[in-house]
Amino acid sequence: MPKTTHSIAEPVASVEPSPRESSLFMGSLAKAFQVLEAFRDTHREMSLAEIARAAQLDRSATQRIIFTLEKLRYIRRLPDSNLYTLAPEVLRLSYNYLRSQRIVERAYPYLIEMTHTLGETSNLQEMDGNEVVFIAKVPGRYIYNSDFSVGSRLPAAYTASGRAMMAKLPMDERLRLIATTPLVKITAQTVTDPEQLLRGIEAAERDGYAIVQNQTVVGDISVAAAITGRGGVPIGAITISAPSTRWGTAKAEAELLPHVLLAATSISNILDNF
């Protein structure tokens, strides 16, 4: 394959003013989201002081925000404890988001059919900045080392779905997304070289699909194709993920890829007619 001539520079600092400088920006609302977002990864149950530290807010502001969020049922205090955790009401926001997305409604029948036919896990993902977000998933019959659930995020350039969607973007946007991605290995085989990542995206553009192995999960192979809206803009991607012990690249291309391409093309056509 010819070596790409495109160079990936450091992201250029934006000249746009910070949103916080706008008179329309509500700092108190932003702080409330800082508190909610503090409950991530291992921060599942925290004291007031721990929340303030994780949210980078002072104790007084944190206390008022926690009181308000608790009354609104987005945060709850654990019985006989000074620890707080997220409450089920938070899921209502996620549920409302998924219910409002036509792509989820249209994709589910294809995800179910693929998993039923192939026995492997099928996913629907979309781009959010330089990441892909899982917005629908139908687990396969076989259990393997992949615990990504709806709402999980991964660097787009590392994933088959991300590369398939980035292949539909202009070159300058691809370069920007790679340049702003923290290039940290997730597995020993994760490709973090920007030029190699770009070549992977260019291959997806040439082929119309993307296949990656062991980039985010050891022993995983994923096949993806982009779902496009009007004008060919990528709005999501269909992915089948499976253990590489059962599926090599050639077998995946022969047996998994046709289902992925059919689903992505069909959903694109359906959405384009709305």
Order of alpha helices (4+ residues) and beta strands (2+ residues): alpha-alpha-alpha-beta-beta-alpha-alpha-beta-beta-beta-alpha-alpha-alpha-beta-beta-beta-alpha
